[in-house]
Amino acid sequence: MEFLLSANAGEVLTFNLAVVAGTAAPLTVPQILTVNLLTDGLPAVALGLDPVEETVMDAPPRPRQQGLFDTGGGRLALAATLTGVAAFAAFLIGDATDTSTGQTMAFTTLVLAQLAYVYAVRTDGPCWRAPSNRLLALATLCSTAFTFAALAIEPLADALDLTALGAFQLLASAALALLPLLGVEIAKVTRRHSKPRLATPDRHSVWPS
């Protein structure tokens, strides 16, 4: 749920930023539909089959009055914001060449950002410590492969209103796509270090001398 909401909210924010800035649409209709198919399809299904963490029973029960967004709302908002900002920044970089290049860079950044971020939502700890999920790895690999195939194969690119990107444009899109993942992982570390630690009882103060 968090993954789908953050991904879709990031897409909405991308268009809102374009409206505020008065630019052309950052993606075309075929591109929006393709982004949703590549990220809300196999990767989302594979994420739903994620194995349970070994430490799940160590966590206390969730209070009955706790809402859906009470624990993950901040992370969701951060991911959506970074996704939208990254995609719009990619569009602006490409738009300096032409609108089609900007839309292609925004498309590439959105897809890669969501495919990378799917690993951050798997656990409240570092993403690299989450249990192995081969189905998710296969799903993200297939979506990534299709994305680059769409950029390289001319008939497919034409169908999706995509244009060829140069090396710098590809690298810029990929670098911007890492922002949501990195931002959320940094937020996890900050949150863990900001939690008060329980004091360890001093056995010398418990047992009389």
Secondary structure, 3 states (H helix, E strand, C coil): CHHHHHHHHHHHHHHHHHHHHCCCCCCCHHHHHHHHHHHHCHHHHHHHCCCCCCCHHHCCCCCCCCCCHHHHHHHHHHHHHHHHHHHHHHHHHHHCCCHHHHHHHHHHHHHHHHHHHCCHHHCCCCHHHCCCCHHHHHHHHHHHHHHHHHHHCHHHHHHCCCCCCCHHHHHHHHHHHCHHHHHHHHHHHHHHHHCCCCCCCCHHHHCCC
